[in-house]
Amino acid sequence: MAVLGLGISNLALIRLLRRHGARVEVRDQASAEALGPRYREAMALGATLRLGPHYLEDLTDFDAVFVTPGIPKDLPQLQGLPLSTEIELVFRYCRAPIIGITGSAGKSTTTRLVGDMCARAFPDTYVGGNLGRPLVEEAPHIPPEGRVVLELSSFQLELLRESPAVAAVLNFRPNHLDIHKSMENYARAKKQIYLHQKPQDWVVFNRDDPALVSWWGEGPGREAGFSRRAPVIPGVWLLPGEEEALADLPRYLSGPEGPLPPVRGRLFRRSSIPLMGAHNEENVLAASAVALLAGVPEEAVREAIAAFRPLPHRLEVVAEKDGVVWINDSIATSPDRTLAALEAVDRPVVLLAGGYDKGLSFDPLAPKILEKVRVLILMGRTADAIEMAVRRAAETPAQLPLILRASSLEEGVELAREKSRPGDAVLLSPASASFDMFPNFEARGEAFRQAVQKRLLPPS
C-alpha cells in the first residue's frame, strides 16, 4: 500500500494498515526534518518512506494508493492508479449510521452542532472527518446503535463512492478553484455526498440557495430542505420576522428507545440561537433537520442549540475595549464567507482582508464592503484584486472606504487600532486563504488574537 502525504489522518491510516499486516510505503515531498515527529512515528510503525520532490514517481505497483485530501487528483502521475482515501475506509468499516455534512461554508459549525445533538441521545457519537479527528482506527469498533457525524470537504468527497445515510448540502459557492480548476469539477466532488445513497436515505438541501436548484432530484435517496424564506415540506424553516422555527419532517433512523413519530409544528425559538448572523441561522436549521432525521428527540435538539458556543475563528469576539469590538473570522477563506460576516455585524466595520489567492472573484463582495466598511486594511497576495473590485463597484469616490495597506497581520492590527472609533467593529475576515503568510486559517486567527491582546492589554 502507498500512502501519499504524512498528515494526521494518514498516520491513523498507517496504524490501521500495519495492524492488518499490510506493507506500507509513505510518500511525501517534505524532508524528514520538516516532518519531525510524524516521520519518526511512521518509521516506528514499520513503514518505509520515500521523501522529496520525486515522491510521486513509481506508484504503479501498489495494490492501493491512499491520497491525502489536498493532493490534486488530476496530476499525471496519479492517472490510472487505484486511488483511495482514509474516509473511504471509514465508510467501509463503520457499522453505525454515518451522517455527512458538506457545503462551501458552515460545515464545521453545523457538524459540531449535529454532533452535540446526537450525543445527547446517543452516547456512542463520534464526530470527525475534515474537522481534524481521524476516525479510521475507531470505525470498526463503533457500535451499530451509535452515530458518526462527518464534515466532508470536496477533497474528501471526490473519490468517495459511498454516501452517508443522512447527508446535508449547506450551500454552494465558488471555492478551491485553484485545485478543482472549474466549478463543474467542484460541483461534481460535492455531489458525491448524495449520489450513492440508498433509496431510503435522506439528503437535506438549502432551499434558499439558487445554485442548488439543479441538484434537487438528482440522487437516488429522499430529499428534505431548510429555509429562511418559505415553508419547506418535508423540512425545517424560520421565516423573516417570526420567532418560532417550524418543522414538518418524518423520521428515518430510530431514536435511542425505538422509532419516533414525525415532527410537526414548533421546534425552537430564534432567540435561543447563540450564534451571530443569518448564515448561522441557516446552519442551525440544517443541523436540526439532519438530527431529526437521524433519530434525535426534539428536546435534545433544543437543548443542544441553546448550549452551543461559536467555534474558534468563526465570528469569535476576542476583545472589547473603548467601545470597539474585535472579531476573529479567520475561517473566511472565500469572499462569500466575508460577505456573510459583514451582514452579521451591526456596527461600522474596520475590515482586515486579503491573503492567498484561490482564483476567486471579489466582485460579489465589493458592494457589501461599500455598504458596511468604514476602513479597509488590505494585505497579502489578493490585496490588489480586492481593492480593484471595490473601486470598480464605487460609483463615486465618496462611496469608498479609507483603504490602507499592511505588510503583515500585526501591522494591520496596529492600523486598525489607530483608525477605529467607539462603536466600530474591527473584523478580521480575509476573504482569502492564509497560505501566503500562515500554514492555515487557525494559525492566522491565533496570530490575530495575540496581536490584539498585545496592543489592547499591554503588560503592566
N, C-alpha and C positions, 0 to 999 in steps of 0.2 A: 504494500500500500504506500502511496506517496501522499504526503500532507504538505500543501503549499501555504506557507505563512505560519509563523510561530506565535500566534496571538493566544489570548486567554482561552477562547473557546476551543482552539485546536490543541492546546495542551490537554484539556479534558478529553478530547477525541483520541489523542495519542495514548492516554492512560487506558481508555476503554479498548482500543485496538490491541494494545500489548497484553492486556488482561485476557483477551481471547486468543492469544498466541500468534497474532499477525506480525509479520516483519514490516517495519515502518521506516521509511526514509523521509526525512523532513527537508524541505527546500525553502530557503528564504534568501532574499537579496541582501539582508543586513549581515554584518560581521558577527562573530561570536562575542566580541567585546560589546557591541551595541545591544545584542540580545540579552546579555548578562545572565540573570537568574533563570530565564526561560531556556537559554541554551544549556545550562547546567542540569536543569530538570529533565529536558529531553534526553540528554546523554545518560542520566541516571536511570531513565525508563528503558534504556536499551535501544533507542532509535539511532539510526545513522543520520548524519546531517551533511547536506551539500549547500554551501553558502556562497554568496557573492553574485556578481552580475550575470552569471550563466546558470542561474538556479532553475530556469525553465527548460533547459536542454535535456534530451534523452529521457522523455517521460513515456515512451510508447510501450514499455514492457511491464507496466504496472497493471494489476487487476482493477484498481480503482485509484482515482486521483482526487483527493479531497481539497477543495479550494477554499481559502478564506474569503469572506463576503466581498471585500473591496477589490479583489483582483478582477480586471475586465475579462469577461468570458470570450471576447472576440479576438484575443491575442492569437496570432498564427500558431504559436507553439502548443496551444490548447485544443486546436481543432481536431475532431475525430477521437478524442480521448474519452474514457469512461468517467466523466466528472461527477462528483458527488459533494455533499456538504454535511457538516455536523448536524444541522437542523433536519436533514433527511433521515438521519438515524434516530433522532428523537421521535419523529413520526412512526418510524418502523417498529421501534421497541416499546413505545408507551401504550399501556392498556387503558389509561384513563382518557376521558374525552378531552380533546385539545380545542382550545378557544384561541383564535388568531385575530390580531388587530393590525391593520395597515392603514396607510394614508400618507400624504405629503407632509402633514403637520398634526400634532396632537397625539401621536402614537404612545409615547411614554406615559403621559398623564392618564390617558384612557386605559392603558394596560394596567397601570398601578391601581387605578380605581376599580377596574373589574376584578383584579386580584384581591383587593380588600373586601369587595362584596362577596366573592366566592369564599374567602377564608372565614367569614362569619358564619357560613353554612356548612362548609366542607373543610375539616381540619387538614386534610391532605391536599392543600392547594399549593401549587408551585408556579412561580412567576419567573419568566426568563426570556430567552431569545435575544433580540437586539438590545435589551436593557443591560446586558453585560454578564449575566449569570448563565453559564452554560449548563444545560440540563441533560446532556447526552449520557453522563455516567449514572444519573439518578433515574432516568426514564424507565429502565426495565423494572425498577423496584417501586414505582408509584402505583398504589392500589387502584383497581378499576373504579372504585367509588370516589376517587379524588377528582381534582380539576387541574389542568395545566393551561396557563394563560401565557401566550407568547406574543411579544411585539415582533413583527416581521417586516423587515425592510425590503426594498425592491431587490437588493443584492442577495438576500437570503431566499427570496421567493423565486427568482428567475430560473433556478434549476429544479425547483420543487415540483413533483408530480403527484403529490397528495395534498388535500386541502383540509382545514380544520372542520370539526363538526359544527361549530358556530364561528362565523367569521364576520368581520366588520371592515368596511372601507369608509374612512372618515371624510376624505376629500381627495382631490387630485389637482395638483398644480405643477408647473414646471419646476424640476429639481434634478440634480445629479446628471445633468445633460453632458457634463464633462466625461462621465463614464458611460452612460447609456447611448449617447450620441444623438438620439432623437426621442421625441415624445411618444412615438409609436413603440419603440423598444421599451421605454419606461412604463408605458401602459401595459404592454404585454407581460412584463415582470409582475406588476401589481395584481393583474387579473388571476394569477396562479392561485391566489388565496381562496378563490371560489370555483374555478373552472373544473376542479377534480372532486367536488363534493358528491356525496351520495344524494339520491332524490329526497330523502327525509331530512337532510341537513339544512341549515339556515345561514343566509348572509344578510347582514344589516347594512343598508346604504344610507348615506346622507342625501335625503331627497331634495335638499336646497342647493346642491352643487350641480350646476348645469353640465359640468364636464363628465358627470357620471350617468347622465340620462341614457346614453347609448350603451351603457353597461348592463342596464336592467334587462332581465330575461335571458342573458347570455349563458348563465350557468345551469347545471342540472338540478340544483337544490331549490329550496323555497326562499322567498325574499320578504324582508321587513324593512322598515325605514325609521328615520328620526328627522324631525323638522322643527325649525323655529318660525315657520311661516304659515303652515296649514296642518290640519289633522292628517295623520298617516295611519291607514289601517291595512295590514297589521303594523303596529309600531308605537312610538312614543313621541309626544310633541309638547312644545311650550310656546304658546302664541304671544305675539307682541302685546305688552300691557297686561298680560294675565299673570297671576301669582302661582297658579296650580299647573304643574305638568301632568298631562293625562296619558293614559296608556290603553291600548286595545290590542292585546297580544296573546296568542296561545302559548302554552309551554311546550318545550321539546324534551329536554333532559329532566329526569326526576329530581325532586328536592331531596334533602337529607333523610326524610322519613317516607319517601314514596312520591307518587305523582301529585302534581299541584294543579289547581284549577286555573283557567285563563285569567289574565289580569285585565280588568276593565274599570276605568274611572281614574280617580286621583292617585297620583304616585308620589310626588314630592313637591315642596314649595320652592319657588325661585329664590326666596330669601335664605334658604338653607344651603345654597351653593357657596362654599367658602373661597371660590376662585374668581379672579378678575377677568372680565372680558366676555364678549358674546361667543368667541370661539370656544371658551371653556364651558359655556352653557351647552354648546353642541357636543363637547367631549362627554359631559355628564349624561346627556340624553343617549348618546351612543352606548356608553358603559351600562346604563340602566337597561336598555333593550337587550344587549348581549347577556347581561347577568340574568335577566328574567328568563330568556330562552335556555340558559344554562342551568336552570333549576334553583336559582337563589330566591328565597322568600322576599316578599315586598318589604317587610320591616328591616331585613338585613340590607337591602338596597338603600333605604332611607338613612339608616344608621351610618353606613359607610360614607355616604355623601356628606353628612354633617360633620363627620370626624376627619375628613380628608384635608390634607395640607398641601400647598404647592410644592412641587419638586424643585430642587435647586436649579438655578439658571433659567427659570421659566416665570417671567414677570415676578421675580423674587425681590421684595423690598429689603435692601441690605443696610440702609441707614436713612435717618430723617433728622435734619438739623437746620436751624434757622429758617424754617418754613419750606425747605427744599427736600423732596423725597428722591432717593437714589434707588433705581430699579435695575436689576440684573436680568436681562433677557438674552443671554448669550446663546441660547438654543436657536435664536432666529438666524439660521444659516441660509435663508432664502428671502426674497422680497415679500412674499405673501405673509410670512410669519411676522415681519416687521410691520406690515400693514395691519395685521390683527392686533399687534401690541399698541400701535398708535390709536386704534379705535377703542382699545380698552382703557387707556389713560385719559382721565378727565381733567388734566391740567395743561397749561402751556409746556411744551417739551423742549429740552435741550437734548438732542439726539446724537449719540456716538454711533457711527455706522462705517462700514467698509471692511474689507478683508480679502480672502482668497476668491478668485474668480471661477465660478462654476458654469459660466456661459449663459447666465440668466439675464433677462431684460429687467431694467429698473423703471421702465416707463409706467407700468401699472401702479407703482409705489409713489411716484413723484407727486401726483395731485394731493395725496394724503399728507405728504411732507409739507406741501404749501399750506395746507389747511391747519395742521396741528403743531408744526415745528417752528420755534422762535429762533433757535440757534442750531445749526447743523455742523457737527465736527466730524470730518472725514479722515480716514486712514486706510492704509493697505492698498492692495492692487486694484480694488474696484472703486477707489475714491473718485477717479476721473469720470468713470461711467455713471456713478450716482449723481455727481454734480451736473454732468451734461443732461441727464434725464430731467433733473429738477429745473434747470434753466430752460429746457425746451417746453416744459409744462407751464411755465410762468408767462402770462400774457403781458405783464408789465414788470419792470424791475422792482416796483414797490411790493409785489407779491412774494419776493424771495426772502427766505430767512437769512440771517447772518451766516455765511459759510466760511468755516475755518478748516485748516489742515493740521493734523498732528502726525508726528513721525513715529509715535508709539502710543500704546494704550495709556501709559502713565501720563504722558503729555496731554492726551485727550482728556483725562480726568481732571488734570490741573486747569485746562482751559474751561472745562465745564464748571469747575468751582468758581472761576473768575467771572464767568458770564451768567451764571444762574442768579435768579431773583427769588425772594419769598413767594411761594405759590407755584413755583415751577416743579417739574419732574425731570430729573436727569436720567435718561433712559439709554442703557447700552442694549441696542437691538440692531446688530450689524448688517442684517440682510445679506450676509455673505458668510462663507465658511471661514475657518480660523487658520487654515494650514500655512498661510504665508508668515504668520507670526507665532502661532501656538500649535501644539500637537493635536488639540481637539477643543471643542467648544467649552468643555468643563474647565480646562486649564485657563482659557480666556476669561471665563466667568469668575474663577477664583482670583485671577490677577486683578480684575476689576474690583472685586470685593476688598482685596488687600490695599489697592491704591486708594480707594475711597476711605477706608478706615485710617490709613496713614495720614491723609490730609484733613479729615474731619475730627480725628481723635489723636492728636499728636501726643507723644509720650510726655508725661508730667515730670 
